[in-house]
Amino acid sequence: MEEQSDRKFSAQLSFEEVRLPPFEDILILGKKCPQGKHGVFKSIEFLIPNEFEVFEINDEFVETVFINNRVLKKMEKDEILKILKEKVFPYVSASEIIKVDFKLRIYYDSVGGEFAK
Amino acid sequence: MKIEDFILFDYPKIMPYVGILSIENKLKENEYLVIIDENNNFQGILTSSDIISRPHKLAIDCMTDKEIILTDDTYPLLLDKFKKTPSVALPVFKDGKFLGILEKNTIIQKIKSKMDSFQKEAEISQSIKTEFLNNFSHELRTPLNQIIGFMNIISELSSDDLDKVDDQYYSIVKKSSEQFLGTMDDLIELSRINSGEEVQIFKDCSIIESIFNNLSEYFEIKAQYTNNKTKLHFINPDKTRTIYSDIKRIKQILFHLINNSIKHVNEGSVIEICYTLINEEQNICFQVRNSEKLILDSDYTNIKIKDSKISTSYNSLQNGFDFGLGIIQKIADLINGKITFETDSNNNFTYSLEMPYIAEVMK
């Protein structure tokens, strides 16, 4: 009598919604990361044209920063880059690509004026 | 050497967005790749060291900034740019337009070859200068020493002996003075010709036999204090033939050709000086050549040591004061002459001076 063995498999399956590109606000490219600025820029432009600006950085480990125009509308690029240099760059390795969530909230101390008559 | 002469138009190229993995082998073979886009625009040069410093996936992402060569860059600037950029090739631009690629090895080889050539020229020039100065020194001292020597002899003679002084002594002193003056004239003239100054010519009529006799006398006097036993044979088929030209220049040229010839033959050789009319007597060709033919005593001027009580302290004038052919040609140019030199495998040579011939001018 022939022995028959059933083959079974199991896989862990999960899924979630993703959006392309897989970042929204800021992307930092290390100098030795697999993708360079031209490749990333071309990809982003194909996916969401005219939504990001590219800034070349003079840093030991960071090559390029992509900043969403929505963020640039709210804050000057020099200010953003200054914050990134102080708070994020020290943690970036040359071979990494870092996604930065930059949610900006703007407060006014007081807003005054006159009612229209 | 212009930079444009070394531009390479056929260079290894790739598109900007090709993957690095696909061009790795090509890069290893060529040491560099030129990135040209689909519109034929130059994007940059990719080298192996670029991939190490920027290990991205696309060729254009790996490129680093490099120096650009302009067509009017000097060679020191060119070498400086190659030194700053670790690349074996750089792009060449003119008026903002990409022309091609300049490879470092090509330019270095050319510069090296040019430097070798300059060095050889400088060495030859220095050697010629040294020999010229040495020879010139001999040519000045020889007649001066003759004059001084004979005047000393004459001054030591008693009043009785003075009457018996051979005319030959006075003749030697006179000819030595003329020789000295001639050497100084030659030097001044050489300076003028070399500086491009206009040199005048003075035409006169003379019988060719007279020119030959002057030369013969000069070399006879000169040989009195040298060990040179070279024989001069002047061949003149028509002793009444005249020539109308700058006689001084003709003598000057023949003198230097004979002098050069004496330098290049062995002792005891014979040098012939002759002329031929050519082109239906429109031109005359003077020739100075070495000859192995036997010559009878009465036919030649035998330059050999004569007994003399005057001793000299300088060396043989084997390498006598002579102008190179280039300078002799410059003198010949003054009388529309052309100097040629021929030699054969048996070391026989002929110097020729070909010039327009006018027998005489009716006044």
Interface residues (C-beta under 8 A of the other chain):
Chain A: K31 K32 C33 P34 Q35 G36 K37 H38 G39 K42 E63
Chain B: P16 Y17 S53 R54 P55 H56 K57 L58 I60 D61 C62
